Amino acid sequence: MSKVLVTGGCGYIGSHTLVELLAAGFEPVSIDDNSRSNESILDGVERITGKRVKNYKVDLRDARLTDAVFAEHRDAIAVIHFAAYKTVPESVAKPLLYYDNNINSLLNVLQCTDEFGIPSFIFSSSCSVYGNSKELPVTEATPFGEAECPYARTKQMGEQIIQDFSKVSKTRFVSLRYFNPVGAHPSGEIGEVPIGEPDNLVPRITRTAASNLNLSPNLNLNLNLNLPLLVVHGNDYPTRDGTCIRDYIHVSDIARAHVLAIEYLQKSPVPRPPSLVPHPESIVHSPESRVRTFNLGSGVGTTVLEAIGAFERATGQKLNYRIGPRRPGDVEAIYADNKKAAAELGWQPRFDLDDMMRTAWQWEQTAKGRG
Ligand SMILES: NC(=O)c1ccc[n+]([C@@H]2O[C@H](COP(=O)([O-])OP(=O)(O)OC[C@H]3O[C@@H](n4cnc5c(N)ncnc54)[C@H](O)[C@@H]3O)[C@@H](O)[C@H]2O)c1
């Protein structure tokens, strides 16, 4: 069985990816310090797949400990690097924490990937690299925009570091730019566990609906958060109903794309041997040929009010919300052109918006009983 090292394997997207890797016959090993997750999510992965994934509780900023885990798994055929902090307002309040964690972890993981000659590397990037793009839908060729927050800048920097490193490394790289991953595994066994007050729309929707039904949240990390009312941040944007547009994509679709990306890298030609002295040819070498970048979005823009409508339709729950002022830092509209992922990875989303809302709601209710 081919082994895959998954950093951040206990997180939201990481845990769903463990399920897809196991289903595809890979042997995932997680490295996660659980600073933003709970290892008990691996119980859910086991209930779905019948397999227990080992997690190394290691802070990837610690080069020595990271190296020790890689040394134990030098036979891995790929690394998927999810581990990062991802909360936009927190990154604004604590930029150094974000640069320290997201960049130093990446550097150590790249160093080890190279040291042990692991052939494939997949990086979790984000549509936030595009900033407030005027060009919609955004394609992989759309240039980086001004980063709206330090978190987004860590993703831009991460991609740039990988671009530079790819020129001297034997490893092959894919950067996956996720749009707005939502929903939960259809089994209801795993889903998103936001720490404290959720920042994203769908967890806020489900938490508000749960609060109104007096379903008290009792997940370890969620400390009885009650959200009686959802505030929609602004309805005066130049969009079809005045609210912001996002591209929601089911987390299991995102997870499956990682399996396809590994298979894609396994099939792609080995890059020319690295050289520290750049050959004149490599100067004109397109960066795309060493790092392949893919948008992972549904390709459909959905307004906040449409998302609320989908939640009410899919679950039969009426949502308590009101319109509030705009929130600083919010991008007005963004959605993906996903044709490249379809053409080259053979990736097509399988879940629609109603599925995303239904599974997110199911998880919100199931998770209650588990606490
Ligand atoms: N969820 C989204 O909306 C979204 C969108 C775009 C990109 N991304 C990116 O995808 C990746 C996964 O996101 P997620 O939603 O699963 O986040 P998550 O917070 O659920 O998972 C990240 C995991 O990484 C771990 N981690 C963080 N720093 C670590 C460190 N120094 N050492 C070891 N483990 C560490 C955390 O404990 C957590 O389990 C992140 O890189 C994120 O930036 C997420």
The ligand as an ORCA input file, in Angstrom:
! r2SCAN-3c Opt
* xyz 0 1
  N     -11.433     25.511      5.348
  C     -11.312     26.501      4.476
  O     -12.222     27.314      4.316
  C     -10.055     26.643      3.648
  C     -10.084     27.388      2.458
  C      -8.912     27.524      1.721
  C      -7.735     26.926      2.156
  N      -7.727     26.231      3.311
  C      -6.468     25.619      3.775
  O      -6.622     24.229      3.862
  C      -5.843     23.709      4.936
  C      -6.712     22.877      5.844
  O      -7.778     23.685      6.312
  P      -8.853     23.129      7.344
  O     -10.108     23.849      7.058
  O      -8.861     21.656      7.344
  O      -8.227     23.700      8.695
  P      -8.219     23.051     10.150
  O      -7.847     24.144     11.104
  O      -9.460     22.284     10.400
  O      -7.015     22.022     10.015
  C      -5.667     22.396     10.080
  C      -4.966     21.394     10.981
  O      -3.579     21.709     11.047
  C      -3.141     21.556     12.386
  N      -1.978     22.438     12.562
  C      -1.927     23.782     12.459
  N      -0.682     24.217     12.685
  C       0.084     23.124     12.934
  C       1.454     22.919     13.238
  N       2.313     23.940     13.361
  N       1.896     21.657     13.421
  C       1.054     20.607     13.318
  N      -0.262     20.733     13.041
  C      -0.736     21.980     12.853
  C      -4.326     21.943     13.250
  O      -4.289     21.374     14.531
  C      -5.498     21.424     12.415
  O      -5.865     20.114     12.781
  C      -5.192     24.919      5.605
  O      -3.899     25.079      5.077
  C      -6.082     26.061      5.174
  O      -5.396     27.295      5.155
  C      -8.855     26.037      4.065
*
